[in-house]
Amino acid sequence: MSSLTEILLIIVVTTLTLTLTIIGVQLFLILRDVRERIIKLDPILDNVVVEQEHLNEILVSAKDSSKRINETTSYLSDEVIHPIGNILSAVKGISQLIEPFRARRQTRRDSLEEDYDEDERI
């Protein structure tokens, strides 16, 4: 019986040894493949970093341009458009003040023309 147990034990140990050896070889091949892929991936990641920095510069430039446009429109609004609006309001106010005098003058002119027409008829 002892020899049967020893034979079974040798078979089990041999099977486990072969299995672990095969697993070890496969693990070695997998790790080597991972290393090769990382080496190939390194230049790609370097390019990604360079492109990201370039994109960052573009975004900063766009932000600065947007800020300048905002400042320009604010300046135009405060320094050009509002004063023109104030001038137009003043002109409109003066026009409204003059309107009664203009209407009175037109009425006089109309009455003078009527008097002149009557004098010509006579």
Order of alpha helices (4+ residues) and beta strands (2+ residues): alpha-alpha
